[in-house]
Amino acid sequence: MSDKADEKKRFFAPISLLNHHSFQKLPSEAEEEYGFNHPMGALTIPCGEDAFLDLICSFQSS
């Protein structure tokens, strides 16, 4: 049985988010935590789902 806390979800974010300073920090944090060797080309971000969605929503509303 899988643990919900370890479950990963895939999100697609617009390229325009890369202009936001807070979003730009995520790839470097992801590299420190997971590295960049991902067989499917995805970037794993060390962030909870709710926090990530809140961050995306705040960018889109500004």
GUFI-629768 format. One line per 4 residues: number of its first residue (from 1); their letters; for each residue y, x, z of C-alpha. Coordinates in Angstrom, 1 decimal, padded with zeros to 4 digits. Last residue first. Example, Ala and Ser with C-alpha at 12.3 -4.5 7.8 and 13.67 -1.06 7.14 Angstrom:
<nodes>
2	SA	-001.1/013.7/007.1 ~ -004.5/012.3/007.8
</nodes>
This chain:
<nodes>
62	SSQF	039.1/-001.0/-009.9 ~ 036.5/-003.8/-009.9 ~ 034.0/-001.8/-011.9 ~ 034.2/001.2/-009.7
58	SCIL	033.8/-000.8/-006.5 ~ 030.8/-002.6/-008.0 ~ 029.1/000.7/-008.8 ~ 029.6/002.0/-005.3
54	DLFA	028.3/-001.2/-003.7 ~ 025.3/-001.1/-006.0 ~ 024.5/002.5/-004.9 ~ 025.0/001.7/-001.2
50	DEGC	022.7/-001.3/-001.5 ~ 020.0/000.7/-003.4 ~ 020.0/003.6/-000.9 ~ 021.2/006.9/-002.1
46	PITL	019.6/010.2/-003.0 ~ 020.0/009.8/-006.8 ~ 017.0/010.3/-009.0 ~ 018.2/011.2/-012.5
42	AGMP	015.9/009.9/-015.3 ~ 014.7/012.0/-018.2 ~ 011.1/010.7/-018.1 ~ 009.5/014.0/-016.9
38	HNFG	012.2/014.7/-014.3 ~ 012.9/018.4/-013.5 ~ 016.5/018.1/-012.3 ~ 016.1/019.0/-008.6
34	YEEE	015.3/016.4/-006.0 ~ 017.6/016.8/-003.0 ~ 020.1/019.5/-004.2 ~ 020.0/018.2/-007.8
30	AESP	020.6/014.7/-006.6 ~ 023.6/015.8/-004.5 ~ 025.0/017.5/-007.6 ~ 024.4/014.4/-009.7
26	LKQF	026.0/012.1/-007.1 ~ 029.3/014.0/-006.8 ~ 030.6/012.8/-010.1 ~ 030.2/009.2/-008.9
22	SHHN	032.7/009.7/-006.2 ~ 035.2/011.4/-008.5 ~ 035.1/008.6/-011.1 ~ 035.1/009.6/-014.7
18	LLSI	031.3/009.6/-014.9 ~ 031.6/005.8/-014.4 ~ 032.7/005.4/-018.0 ~ 029.1/006.4/-019.1
14	PAFF	028.0/002.9/-018.0 ~ 025.2/002.8/-015.4 ~ 021.6/001.8/-016.0 ~ 019.6/001.3/-012.9
10	RKKE	015.9/002.1/-012.2 ~ 014.4/001.3/-008.9 ~ 012.5/003.6/-006.5 ~ 010.2/002.5/-003.7
6	DAKD	009.9/004.9/-000.8 ~ 011.6/002.6/001.7 ~ 009.4/-000.3/000.5 ~ 006.3/001.7/001.6
2	SM	003.4/001.4/-000.9 ~ 000.0/000.0/000.0
</nodes>
